[in-house]
Amino acid sequence: MADIYASIVDNLDTINACLKHFDQRPDWYKSGVQGILMQYDKVSQDKSIASWRRLANSLKLRMAMHTVKVQPNKAKQWAEEAIQEGVIETTDQEFLLDPMMEGFTNPLFEIANSWNDTRLNASFESLLASLQHPYLEYLFEKNSSQIVNSADGSDILPANSRVIGLRAGVRMDPGQSVDVNPRVAYSSIKNSGEIPMAPLYLMKLSEVQFLRAEGCLHGWAMNGSAQQFYEDGIRNAQVENRKMGSTYQNYLDAYMAVETPVAYKYEDQMDHRNDIESVTKIGVKWNEGDPLEVKLEKIITQKYIAGFPYSYEAWNDLRRTGYPKLFPVLNVEDGDGSLAEGDLVRRILLPGRDTSVGMSDITTSGIEALGGTDTQGTRVWWDVEGSNF
């Protein structure tokens, strides 16, 4: 994986070097390239070479932060080079698929409502409630039907009582209607509102700002302060389509002033064995006197919320930093047997097991390159235990 990361960064640098001199190319060449961008570029907003350069540098900054615990000097070099060459710095430079432009609705909305096949996670419910985040008010439905305690039927949560999520790893009944699968009644995405037209971000301004805030904690030259980038990241975090206005902005000042979390307990009316107190012990407001680990937890926690519903980077951050703090995963024995109690899946198994060629690749080179067993509990190269500083 170290070789793969190095080769990708080399490719990004090579591409960036070519694009850097685009303005000095002949007019016929620039006109041809612009024509191609106008026809095929669906993800930049201004269809400019300058924005594509910023994307490349932002990806380089992301990859630098992935590797900070295993190659800190190289990570610093990559990150500072990315900043010097120019990363995404405005919402107009974000890379995304826009439902308003492309004529679709956000897939999360479709999966949650048309398929009736995904529900709010209890850790996210608890995190949002503890920090008094506005998403809990306007992104998620309350329980759609009554929820009855499965043990004796004595504890009933009436329909439309509260926003309620599901613990990660909870065992589900088959079926996508509440009469056969009672957990369908748990909180879904609202049928109307912000999610249907929410963009699919490839690179969001808030992610870049949180990366720069984290870089500042490591003493890297990010052209600003950790507090500045942290607060700007929160301001630019909304899931809503920026072209349609923002409910989020109405709550922003009060949210950023939260100094301590609200005491909160997750309660699963269907099975109280899943009940658990909130594990969120930090606030939102920046405090320059906080220890580095607390500052990092605040940055990654807000980055986690800002990335919703994009999950890949959230999973990367969770593995490499341990933040945000989430509830332990239930029933880890339902995995491949490699996970410790309460641990999360740390990697996806190598593909190709269903073919002789695929298995040959795994056994002859894949396992050696991995440096461990091909299991869910094996940590990848940059996912190492220990302090983040």
WOCOR-V598259 format. One record per residue. N is the residue number from 0. RES is the residue in one small letter. SS is DSSP state (a for helix, b for strand, c for the rest). PSI is psi in degrees with one decimal (* if undefined). OMEGA is omega in degrees with one decimal (999 if undefined). Layout:
((N RES SS PSI OMEGA) (N RES SS PSI OMEGA))
//
This chain:
((0 m c -33.2 176.6) (1 a a -41.5 178.5) (2 d a -39.6 180.0) (3 i a -47.0 179.2) (4 y a -44.8 -179.2) (5 a a -40.2 -178.4) (6 s a -36.4 178.1) (7 i a -43.4 178.3) (8 v a -39.1 175.6) (9 d a -42.8 178.6) (10 n a -43.5 178.4) (11 l a -42.2 179.6) (12 d a -40.8 -179.9) (13 t a -47.2 178.6) (14 i a -44.4 -178.3) (15 n a -39.2 178.4) (16 a a -37.6 177.6) (17 c a -44.9 -176.5) (18 l a -24.7 -176.3) (19 k a -30.8 -175.3) (20 h c 19.4 -177.8) (21 f a -40.6 -177.2) (22 d a -19.5 179.2) (23 q a -0.2 179.8) (24 r c 161.1 178.7) (25 p c 155.6 -178.3) (26 d a -39.0 -178.4) (27 w a -34.7 179.8) (28 y a -47.5 -179.8) (29 k a -38.9 179.1) (30 s a -40.7 179.7) (31 g a -43.5 179.5) (32 v a -42.8 178.9) (33 q a -36.0 177.0) (34 g a -40.6 177.8) (35 i a -44.6 179.4) (36 l a -43.1 -179.0) (37 m a -32.6 -177.1) (38 q a -38.0 -168.4) (39 y a -17.4 -176.3) (40 d c 107.7 -178.6) (41 k c -0.8 -170.1) (42 v c -24.4 172.2) (43 s c 159.8 -176.1) (44 q c -27.9 179.4) (45 d c 1.3 176.7) (46 k c 47.1 -177.9) (47 s c 150.5 174.6) (48 i a -34.7 180.0) (49 a a -40.4 179.6) (50 s a -37.1 177.8) (51 w a -35.0 174.7) (52 r a -41.1 179.3) (53 r a -36.1 176.1) (54 l a -46.8 -179.7) (55 a a -44.1 -179.5) (56 n a -34.8 178.0) (57 s a -38.4 174.7) (58 l a -38.8 178.2) (59 k a -40.7 177.5) (60 l a -41.6 177.6) (61 r a -45.3 -178.1) (62 m a -33.5 175.7) (63 a a -44.7 -177.0) (64 m a -31.4 174.6) (65 h a -36.7 -168.7) (66 t c 11.8 -170.8) (67 v c -29.3 -176.8) (68 k c -15.7 -177.7) (69 v c -22.8 175.6) (70 q c 70.0 -172.9) (71 p a -37.0 -179.4) (72 n a -44.2 178.0) (73 k a -39.9 178.8) (74 a a -43.1 177.3) (75 k a -44.7 -180.0) (76 q a -50.4 -179.2) (77 w a -45.0 -176.3) (78 a a -45.3 -178.6) (79 e a -35.2 175.2) (80 e a -40.9 179.3) (81 a a -43.8 179.9) (82 i a -41.9 -179.7) (83 q a -37.4 -178.3) (84 e a -19.9 175.0) (85 g c 114.3 178.1) (86 v c 178.5 177.4) (87 i c 128.1 -175.1) (88 e c -5.2 176.9) (89 t c 161.2 178.5) (90 t a -25.2 177.8) (91 d a -16.2 -179.7) (92 q a 0.0 179.3) (93 e c 151.0 177.2) (94 f b 127.7 -171.7) (95 l b 160.3 165.5) (96 l b 124.0 -173.4) (97 d c 114.6 178.9) (98 p a -32.4 -179.7) (99 m a -32.2 -178.4) (100 m a -32.8 -171.9) (101 e a -6.8 173.9) (102 g c 46.7 175.6) (103 f c 170.7 172.6) (104 t c 155.8 -177.7) (105 n c 130.0 -177.1) (106 p a -30.7 178.5) (107 l a -39.6 177.7) (108 f a -43.5 179.6) (109 e a -45.2 -177.9) (110 i a -41.3 -176.3) (111 a a -35.8 -171.8) (112 n a -51.0 179.1) (113 s a -41.9 -179.9) (114 w c -19.3 -177.1) (115 n c 45.9 -163.0) (116 d c 16.9 171.9) (117 t c 150.1 -177.5) (118 r c 161.6 178.6) (119 l c 140.0 176.0) (120 n b 139.8 -177.7) (121 a a -36.2 178.2) (122 s a -39.1 179.6) (123 f a -40.7 175.1) (124 e a -50.8 -177.2) (125 s a -42.6 179.9) (126 l a -48.1 -179.3) (127 l a -39.9 -179.7) (128 a a -41.8 -178.6) (129 s a -35.8 -177.8) (130 l c 1.5 179.9) (131 q c 42.8 -178.9) (132 h c 138.7 -175.7) (133 p c -21.9 -178.1) (134 y a -33.2 -178.1) (135 l a -23.4 -179.2) (136 e a -34.4 -169.8) (137 y a -0.6 177.8) (138 l c -26.8 -169.3) (139 f b 142.1 175.0) (140 e c 155.1 167.1) (141 k c 170.4 -177.6) (142 n c 131.0 -172.0) (143 s c -24.8 178.2) (144 s c 169.5 177.9) (145 q c 146.4 177.2) (146 i b 124.8 -173.1) (147 v b 137.3 176.9) (148 n c 124.4 -173.8) (149 s c -15.8 -177.0) (150 a c -51.3 -176.9) (151 d c -0.3 178.0) (152 g c 8.5 -174.6) (153 s c -25.4 -176.2) (154 d c 112.9 -176.7) (155 i b 127.3 172.7) (156 l b 109.9 -178.1) (157 p c 157.0 178.2) (158 a c 146.6 175.9) (159 n c 36.0 -178.6) (160 s c -46.8 -176.6) (161 r c 164.2 171.3) (162 v c 126.5 -175.8) (163 i c 127.3 -177.6) (164 g c -179.1 179.5) (165 l b 137.4 175.9) (166 r c 141.1 174.8) (167 a c 130.4 179.3) (168 g c -3.6 179.8) (169 v c 142.2 -179.5) (170 r c 128.7 -176.0) (171 m c 150.1 169.3) (172 d c 151.1 175.4) (173 p c 156.7 177.9) (174 g c 153.8 -175.0) (175 q c 23.6 172.9) (176 s c 149.7 -170.3) (177 v c -22.9 -178.6) (178 d c -26.2 178.0) (179 v c -22.8 179.8) (180 n c 91.7 -174.2) (181 p a -24.2 -177.1) (182 r a -8.2 171.8) (183 v a -22.8 -178.7) (184 a a -12.4 -179.5) (185 y c 169.6 -166.4) (186 s c 130.7 176.3) (187 s c 176.7 171.8) (188 i b 141.1 179.4) (189 k c 142.6 -178.8) (190 n c -28.4 177.7) (191 s c 153.7 178.5) (192 g c -137.4 -163.9) (193 e c -35.3 -171.8) (194 i c -42.0 -176.0) (195 p c -36.9 -179.3) (196 m c 13.3 178.9) (197 a c 133.7 179.5) (198 p c 158.8 169.3) (199 l b 106.4 -173.7) (200 y b 131.8 167.3) (201 l b -37.4 174.6) (202 m b 117.3 -176.1) (203 k c 142.7 -179.8) (204 l a -43.6 -177.0) (205 s a -36.9 177.9) (206 e a -44.8 179.8) (207 v a -40.4 -179.4) (208 q a -38.7 177.2) (209 f a -34.2 174.3) (210 l a -41.9 179.8) (211 r a -37.4 176.4) (212 a a -43.3 178.1) (213 e a -39.4 176.8) (214 g a -38.4 178.0) (215 c a -36.6 179.1) (216 l a -28.3 179.0) (217 h c -0.4 179.3) (218 g c 17.3 179.3) (219 w c 155.3 178.2) (220 a c 98.8 -176.5) (221 m c 4.8 180.0) (222 n c 46.4 178.4) (223 g c -175.5 -178.5) (224 s c 159.2 177.5) (225 a a -42.7 -179.8) (226 q a -43.8 -180.0) (227 q a -50.3 -177.2) (228 f a -36.4 177.7) (229 y a -49.6 -178.0) (230 e a -37.8 176.3) (231 d a -36.8 177.7) (232 g a -41.1 177.3) (233 i a -41.3 -178.4) (234 r a -28.9 -176.5) (235 n c 24.3 -170.2) (236 a c -9.2 -169.1) (237 q c 145.4 178.0) (238 v c -22.1 -175.6) (239 e c 153.0 172.9) (240 n c 121.7 -173.6) (241 r a -21.8 -179.9) (242 k a -11.9 -173.3) (243 m a 10.5 -174.9) (244 g c 176.5 -171.5) (245 s c 120.3 169.4) (246 t c -36.3 -177.0) (247 y a -42.8 -175.8) (248 q a -25.7 -179.5) (249 n a -23.9 -176.9) (250 y a -5.3 -162.8) (251 l a -47.6 -176.0) (252 d a -44.6 -179.8) (253 a a -39.8 -179.1) (254 y a -45.1 -176.6) (255 m a -11.7 179.0) (256 a c -2.1 -178.2) (257 v c 115.9 -177.0) (258 e c -33.3 -179.4) (259 t c 146.2 -178.7) (260 p c 154.2 174.7) (261 v c 137.7 174.9) (262 a c 129.5 -175.3) (263 y c 141.6 175.8) (264 k b 125.5 174.0) (265 y b 129.6 178.1) (266 e c 127.2 178.1) (267 d c 99.1 -175.7) (268 q c -24.1 -178.3) (269 m c -28.3 -179.1) (270 d c 97.9 -173.5) (271 h a -5.2 172.4) (272 r a -17.0 180.0) (273 n a -4.3 -179.2) (274 d c 145.8 -178.1) (275 i b 142.4 176.5) (276 e b 151.2 178.3) (277 s c 141.1 176.8) (278 v c 5.2 179.4) (279 t c 115.1 -176.3) (280 k c 3.8 179.4) (281 i c 163.2 172.6) (282 g c -160.3 -179.7) (283 v c -43.1 -175.1) (284 k c 135.1 -179.8) (285 w c 137.0 177.0) (286 n c 110.1 -176.0) (287 e c -20.5 -179.7) (288 g c -4.2 179.3) (289 d c 149.6 172.1) (290 p c 160.0 -178.3) (291 l a -40.7 -178.6) (292 e a -37.2 177.9) (293 v a -42.5 176.7) (294 k a -43.3 179.8) (295 l a -41.5 178.8) (296 e a -40.9 177.4) (297 k a -45.2 -178.8) (298 i a -49.5 -176.0) (299 i a -34.3 177.4) (300 t a -45.6 178.9) (301 q a -34.0 175.7) (302 k a -38.7 178.0) (303 y a -46.1 179.3) (304 i a -42.6 -177.1) (305 a a -31.0 -178.6) (306 g a -14.2 -177.1) (307 f c 132.5 3.9) (308 p c 20.5 178.9) (309 y c 121.4 -166.4) (310 s c -20.7 -171.6) (311 y a -49.2 -179.3) (312 e a -32.8 176.1) (313 a a -41.5 178.7) (314 w a -42.1 177.3) (315 n a -47.8 -179.0) (316 d a -41.0 -179.5) (317 l a -40.6 -179.3) (318 r a -42.5 -172.7) (319 r a -26.6 -176.6) (320 t a -23.9 -172.6) (321 g c 4.2 -179.1) (322 y c 151.5 -2.7) (323 p c 163.5 176.8) (324 k c 125.8 -177.0) (325 l c 166.1 176.9) (326 f c 146.8 174.8) (327 p c 144.3 178.0) (328 v b 134.6 178.7) (329 l c 154.0 168.2) (330 n c 47.3 -179.1) (331 v a -17.3 177.6) (332 e a -13.0 176.5) (333 d a -6.5 175.5) (334 g c -146.0 -175.6) (335 d c 9.8 177.0) (336 g c -1.1 -175.3) (337 s c -6.2 -174.5) (338 l c 139.4 173.7) (339 a c 159.1 -179.8) (340 e c 128.4 178.7) (341 g b -6.4 -178.1) (342 d c 164.2 176.6) (343 l c 160.3 174.6) (344 v c 126.9 -174.7) (345 r c -13.7 175.5) (346 r c 161.0 175.2) (347 i c 138.8 -178.4) (348 l c 151.3 177.1) (349 l c 136.9 -179.7) (350 p c 169.0 173.2) (351 g c 8.9 -177.7) (352 r c -20.4 -174.6) (353 d c 5.4 176.3) (354 t c 151.1 179.3) (355 s a -36.5 178.5) (356 v a -44.0 179.7) (357 g a -44.7 179.4) (358 m a -33.4 177.6) (359 s a -42.5 178.1) (360 d a -41.0 -179.0) (361 i a -46.4 -175.0) (362 t a -31.7 -176.2) (363 t a -27.9 -177.5) (364 s a -34.1 -174.7) (365 g a -47.3 -178.2) (366 i a -41.9 179.0) (367 e a -43.9 -179.9) (368 a a -34.7 -180.0) (369 l a -38.3 -179.0) (370 g c 19.1 179.1) (371 g c -172.7 179.9) (372 t c 150.5 -179.7) (373 d c 72.4 -178.0) (374 t c 168.1 -178.5) (375 q c -24.5 -176.0) (376 g c -6.4 -179.4) (377 t c 130.7 -179.8) (378 r c 136.4 176.0) (379 v c 173.7 -170.4) (380 w c -48.1 -173.7) (381 w c -5.2 -177.2) (382 d c 88.4 -176.9) (383 v c 150.0 -179.8) (384 e c 166.4 175.7) (385 g c 177.9 -179.0) (386 s c 150.9 177.7) (387 n c -3.9 -178.9) (388 f c * 999))
//
